[in-house]
Amino acid sequence: MRVPSFRPLAAALLSTALLAASPAFSQSREAAPLSAAALEQAAQLRERATQDGTAYGLIESLTTEIGPRLPGSEADARAVAWAKARLEALGYDKVWTEPVTFPKWERRSEHAAVVGAHAQPLVITALGGSPAGDVTAELVRFDSVAALEAADPATLRGKLAFVDVPMARSRDGSGYGAAGPVRGRGPSIAARKGAAGYLMRSISTSPHRVANTGITRFDADVTPIPSAALSLPDADQLARLLTRGPVQVHLALDVGWNGEYTSQNVIGEITGREAPGEIVLIGGHLDSWDLGTGAVDDASGVGITMAAGHLIAQLPQRPRRTVRVVAFANEEQGLLGARAYAEAHGGADVIAQHIVGAESDFGAGRIYGFNTSAPAGQRATSDAIAEVLRPLGIDYLQDKGGPGPDISPLAAKGGAWGWLGQDGTDYFDLHHNANDTFDKVDPDAVAQNTAAYAVFAWLAAESEGGFGSAPKTEATPEH
């Protein structure tokens, strides 16, 4: 493990002095419900964190000792034990687990090939939630989900639907949302039209011959069909073959649901010295898909947030409020750990006690932007945090961001969110495929992330102000 060396404390003190001297910082300090001592401590914490290798070491440990962590697998249980032991060793005041029960999906084997005159193997992976099946059928290509929806069922009956939609590369991951219906809705549409199976171009930007998995869920009114994703080069290969005439493909998947499993959300707390019932929540998700070792999705988020809490625990005094770190169970198959947490902790009587939440679940790239959901008139703490984050190269982008996936169930109940936006330009080269391994993680970028989360959590917990958490009232139905 490569760990950057510590810089002298003088550098941290100089940085603090320069920051305090800036007009923007002074104005924020005067307006924000934060003491000068808390802001100075935050700047020192920022400098220390950029030189700390704890997060990188945790990512290395989780991906090496546990490896891929498919929900419901034997590795899932080992990951829970790992997270509990690490939180205890990192100096958290309280560590516990909370159960999360869900159906268990398994991948046993998968194979696909072109058959006939142009016979050749294809690189595919089953979509999570796919049933088993062995299909040999003619391929019918569509260049959009809309085209699939418009297709005459007679053209698809007994055939393999192939939806070939490229994903755009972007820093903020917006291309993923645009391509999402190919995996989320495509299999159900194809099944409803009588297709025997479903193939899709991976939701990916990787130029390599790796296929990207991910969850799909079939509508209740259809019989599920075997569904898989192709690597981008293989999707291109099929498109070229189809210009030469009809193409037959053999798809064989031995996968499927197999009973129920109970995993755990793993939770660590640094108890607040004055307001222990008020919670600043940060975290990532502990599970991963099974093709790589889940390094950027989401061992990095787990390591970053665990390390941020650890650095706060090493300060001379506990923060005013409680800092809670959660390693969520089974995010990949539908935010199931997050939903269980929100059910247990997101009641109308307690949602306001979750002052703000932020999740690291977009890889290990450097953070470039910060924002919160605090409404106008309640942004003083956010303004102060933004100033302390600025030396990390993080801009205050007040029109950007949103809750992380595992924060969204709390946000739906009225919980405030913080956004620490990572550069995801290359994230979808790795996301949900076999190349998501530890060697892709940059220790310097991880240290910058850790510094940002430590500053955010410390100042949010130390502040007297809030971010607007309040129970959401149900809208009155229109008649």
N, C-alpha and C positions, 0 to 999 in steps of 0.2 A: 504494500500500500504506500503510495506517495503522499506524504503529509507535508504541507508547506511549513517552513520554519516560522517561529514566533518573531514578530518585530518588537523592538523595545517599547515599553510602556509609554515612553516619551512621544512616540508617534501617535498613539491613541489620544494622549492629552493634547497634543498639538492640533489634531483633527477636531477635538471637542472645542478647543479655544477658537479655531477658525470658524467653525459652524456657529458657535454662540455669537461671534462678532458680526455675522451676516445679518442684514436688515430683515430678510424674510424669516430667518429663524427667530429673531428678537420679537417680531410682530406675532409670530405663531405662539411663542412662549408666553407672551402677555395675554393672548386671547384664549389659549387652550387651558383646560382644567388639569394642568400638569405642572409639577414643581420644577424649578431649575435643576434640582438634584436628580430628579427622574430623567430629565432630558440628557443631562451629562452622563448619567449611568447608561442610558441607551446608546450614546455615541461610543462609549468605551466598550460596551457589549458588542456593538457592530464591528469594531476593530478587532476585538478578540476572536469573534466568530469567523472572520475572514481568514484567520490563521489556524483555525481548529480543524482537525481531521476526524472528529467523532462521526459525523454523518457519513463520510466516505467509508469509514471502517464498518459502520453498521450495514451499509449497502453491500459491501463485500461479504460480510458475514452471512447476511440473509440469502444472498444469491448463491453463495458457495456451499454453505452448510445445509440449506434447505432446498435450494433450487426452485423449479417451477412449483406453483402452489394452487393447483386447480381446486376450486371449492368442492369440499366433500372427499378429497383424496387423503391418503395417509400423510402427505406432506402438509396438508392444511392443519392437521393436529400438531405436527412438529413446529409449524410456523407460529401457532398460538403459544406454545410453550416457549419458543424462542423470544417472542415479543414480551411476554410476561417477565422472563428472566432478565432481558436487557433493560426494561424499564426499572426494575428493582435495582439492578447494578448501577444505573445512571443517576440514582439519588432521588427518585420521585418519592413523595411523601406517602402516597397511597397508590396501589396497583391492584386492579381486579378485572374480572371478565364478566361479560353478560351474554347469554345464549342467543344464537340466531339459527333457526331451523328452516331448512329449505329442501326442495327436491334435488337429488344428486344426478348430474349428467356425467356420463363417462365416454371417453374416446378410447377405443380398443385398436381399430385398424382402419385405414382409408386408402383408396387406390382409384385412379382414373387413367384412362388411355383412349386415344383415338384408335378405332378399329377399321379394318378394311384396307384399301389400297395405300393409304398414307399412315399406316399404323405407327404409333409412337406413344410413349408415356407422357402424362401430364402431371404437373406439380399442383396438388390441391390440398385443401384441409377442410374438414367438416365444420360447418357452423355450429356453435353451441346451441343446443335445443333441437338439432336435426334428429330424425329417427334413423334407424338402420335401413339399409335397402341395397339391392343389387339390380341395376338398371342398365340395359343397352338400348339406346334409342337415338333417333336423329336429332340433331341440334337445331334449335330455332333461335336466332340472335335478335336482340332488341337493344337499341342504343339509349333507352331511357325507361324509367319505371312507367311513365305516361304511355309509352308505346306498348309496353306489356299490358297495361290496363285496357288499352283500346283494342287489343288483339281479339280476333274471332276465336272462340274456344275450339272450333274445328281445326284451326291451324296448329294447336298445341296439344290436343288430346293424344296421350301416350308418348309424347316427345319430351325432350330435355329443353327447358327454357334456359337461355344464356343471356344474361343482362350485362352489357358491356359499357359501363359508365366510368370514364376517368375521374380521378379525384384531383382537384387543384391544390398545389402546394401553397401554404400560407403561414405567416408567423403566428397568427392567432388561432389556427385550427379551424377556420370557418369552412374550409373545403370538406371537412369531415361531416359537419352537419348537413351540407348540401347533398353529399353522397349517401347519407345514412339510410334513406328509404330503400336503397337497393338491397340492403341486408335486413332491415327491419320489416318492410312490407312486401318485398318482392316474392319471397317464398310462399306466402299466403295467397297472393294474387295468382301465382302460377298454379298452385294446388287447386284453387277454385276453378280455374279454366281447364283442369283435367291433365296438366302436365305430369309426367311420371317422375320427374326430378328437376332439380334447379342448380344451375351453375352461375356464378357471378364473378366479374372482375373484382379482385380484392379491393377493399377500401384502403388504399395504400399509395404512397409515393415512392416506394422502393424500386430501384432499377434491377434488383437482384431476383433470382428465381426462388422466392419464398412467398408462401401464401399466408394471408392474414385471416385469422379466425375472429370470432365475436358472436354475441348472442343473437338469436332470432327467436321470435315467439309466433306460433301459428294461431290464427283466429279460431275461435271456438267452433265455427261452422264449416271448417275444412278438415280433411284428413291430411295430416302432415306427410310431406314427401322428402326423400333424402336431398339434402342441400349442402353445397360446398362452395368454397371460394378458390379461384385460380390465381396463381402468381401473375403479375402483369405481363411478363414475357410469354406465358402460356396463353393468356387471354388474347394477346396480339397474334400468336400463332394460330389460334382457332379462327380469328377473324380473317386472316390471310387464307387459310384452308377453305373457308366458306366461299371465297371468291372463285374457287376452282370447282365448286359443286357441293352436293350434299355431304355432310360429315356425320358419321356415327361415333358415339362416345360410350364407353363402358364406365359406369360409376358404381363403385362398391364401397359402402360405408358400414362398419360395425361399430355403432355408437348408440347412445340413447340414455333415457332416464332410467334410474335404478334405485328406487326407494327414496328415503329421506335421510338427512344428515343434520346434526347439530354442531355448528362451529361456534366461535365466540368473537365478539368485539373485545379487544384488549385495551384497557383504559388506564392511564397514569395521570396523577394529579400532583401539582405543586400548590399546596393549600394557601389561600390568601390570608394575609396577616390581619386584615380588618374586615373584609367582606367575603368570607370563604364561600358563601352561597351564590355569589355572582361569578359567572364562568366565562372565560375566554377560551374558545375551543380551536385547536389546530389538529391536523392529522393527515393521514393518507390511508390507502386501503392495502390490507395485508395479502389478499389473494392475488393470483395472476392466472393468465392462460398458461397452457402446458407446453407450448412449442419452444419458447426460449426459457430464460430463467427469471423473467419479470423484473429486469433491472431498472428500466426507465418507467415501467408501468407495473407496480408502483413501489418497488423497493426504495427507489430514490425518495419518493414522498414520505415514506415511513421513516427512513434514515434522517432526512432533513428536519422533520418536525420533532422526532424523538430527541435529536441533538439540540435543537433550539430550546426545548424544555429543559434539557440537562444543563445547558449554559445558564439559563435563568436560575436553576436550582443552586448553582455555584455562587451566585451573587451574595453580598453580605447580608441581605435581608430578603424575605419572601415578598413578592408583589402584593399590592393591596387586595386585589381580587385573585381568585383561583385560576391558574392556567391548567387546562385539561388537554391531554394529548390522546387521541383515539386512533388505533389501528383497526379500521373497519373490516368486517368480514364480507365476503362475497359481493363486492361491488360489480364485478364483471357480468354477473347474470341478472342484474336488475336492482342494484343499490340495496340489497337485502339487509346488510348490516346497518346501513344508514337509516333505512325505514324502521328497523327494530329499535334503533337508538332514538329516533324521533318519536316513536310510539311510547317509549319508556320515559323520555325526558322532555317531550315537546308539548305537554298539556297546556291549556290556556292559562292555568294558574302558575306555570313555571317558565313559559317560553321567554318572558322578559328577563329571567335570570341568566339566560344565555346572551351575554352582552354582545358578542360577535363571534362568528366562526369563519375559518379559512382552511381550505384543503390544498395540499400539494399533490396534484394528480395530472400533470401534463409534462412528465419527463424530467430531465436533468439539465435543461438549457438555462441560460442566465435569465433572471427576472428583469424585465424592461419597463413594466408599468405597475402602478398601484392605484387602487380605488376602494371605496366602501359603499355600502348602500345607505349610509347615513343621509337623512333628508336635509334640505336646506335649514339652517338654524341649529343643526346638531353636528356640524362638521369640524368643530374646533380640534377635537382629538385626531381626526383623520388628517387635518392640515398639518398638525405637529408631527405625526408619524411620517408624512410625506417628506418633510424637511430632513428628518434624520435618515431616511432612505436614499435621499438624493445623491450623496457621495458614492453610493453603490452603483450609480448609473441607472437609477430607477426614476422614471418620470411619473408625475402625478397626472393621471389621465381620467378626469372626472366624468367623462362620457363613455367609459369603457368598462368591461368586466362583468362579472356575475358570480353567483355561488359555485363552488366546486361541486362535482356530482354528489359526493356524500354529504355536503352541506345543504343541498337543495331540498331534502325533505323537511329540515328545520326551517329553511327560508320560506317554504310554502306555508308554514304555520305562523310566520311573522318574525322569525329570527333574522337579525342583521347579518350581513356577510362582508368579508374582506376579500379582495382580489389581489393576488400577487402574480401578475401575468408573466409566464415564462415564454421564451422564444421557442416556438414549436416548429420552426421551419423544417427541421429534419426529423421531427418526432414520428411522423407517419412512415418514415423509412423503417422503423423498428416496431411500432405499435402492433401488438397481437401476432407477431411472427417470430420465427426461429432466431432472428438476429437480435432480439432484445436480450442482450447479455452484458455482463459487467464491464467488459472492455470498452463499451460505448459511453461510459460515464466519465465525465470530466471533473476531476477533484476540485479544480479552482471554481468552476461554475457551481458545484454543490456547496462549496464554502460560502459563495455569495448568496445562494438561496438560504442557507442556514442563518446567515447574518440578518437577512431580511425578515425571516420568520421570527427570529429571536427579538428583533427590534419591535416588530408589529405586536407580538404577544405581550412583551414586557410593558410597552406603553399603553396598550389597550387595558391591561390588567392594573396598571398603576394609576390610570386616569380616574378622575372623579366624574367624567362625562360618559355618555353613552353613544350608541350608533343607531338608535331608533327601534330596537327590538320591542315588539308588542304583539299580543295575540291578534290574528286576523279574524275579522268578523265575516261570517258567511254572507255572500251577496244575496239579496232578496230576488227570487226568480221573477222574471218578467212575465206578465200575462198578456 
